[in-house]
Amino acid sequence: MRPSLRRGLAALALVGALSSPSPAADDLQQWTTLLLINRFDEQWSGMLLAQGRFNQDISNAQVFLLRPEVSYNVSPEVQLTLGFDYFDRLDRGRPTEYRVWEQLGIGHEMGPIGLTNRLRVEQRFIDGVEGPSVRMRYRLRGQGWVDDDKRWMLFASNEIFYTINDVSGGPPVGFNQNRLQAGVGYHLHEGLRVEPGYQWTAGRGVSNQVLLLTFRVDLQNLTDRKP
């Protein structure tokens, strides 16, 4: 294993070490995500996320999430993003949720590893809840290429969720959940990458294992390909 890869794996392992070991899982879930990304110019970009989540040992459709967002690059390292979530809870008649959110992303390189700090503030409008519930999310993600051709990559991240206000019928103030992820990415061809992975989700008395499958489509690279 070449030295740069060893350093990369060590850095990614540090990200995973931000969280304590997982207790026995309450449920096995599967989340499939489609990401459509388009870069309008050097500063502006947009993304559309569609995600289906299955719970109860991957036997029940739980959630459908639709997320459009637009981003502005203040500099190569700093990005501002505004987004909206349609969060439809499909199981057991649970309430639908709408979110408006603002995000600050700061990235930098650490040798062969790209690190991204992401801080997001969500205003959550939940059916049956009086007023918006405000939640903060902080994620640290690291990723690095395994090969010189940049077809294979490794990634790991940890994200903490914290509710900061109290509204009638809404989520309680304080720690909401933690998500620890790890996985691999592979470029199928220019503009298309597939990322299988694993996530441990821990909340208030809940611990779930999640199998992840993400398809990332860069529309700009697809349209710029030569025939």
Secondary structure, 3 states (H helix, E strand, C coil): CCHHHHHHHHHHHHHHCCCCCCCCCCEEEEEEEEEEEEECCCCEEEEEEEEEEEECCCCEEEEEEEEEEEEEECCCCEEEEEEEEEEEECCCCCCCEEEEEEEEEEEEEECCEEEEEEEEEEEEEECCCCCCEEEEEEEEEEEEECCCCCCEEEEEEEEEEEECCCCCCCCCCEEEEEEEEEEEEEEEECCEEEEEEEEEEEECCCEEEEEEEEEEEEHHHHHHCCC
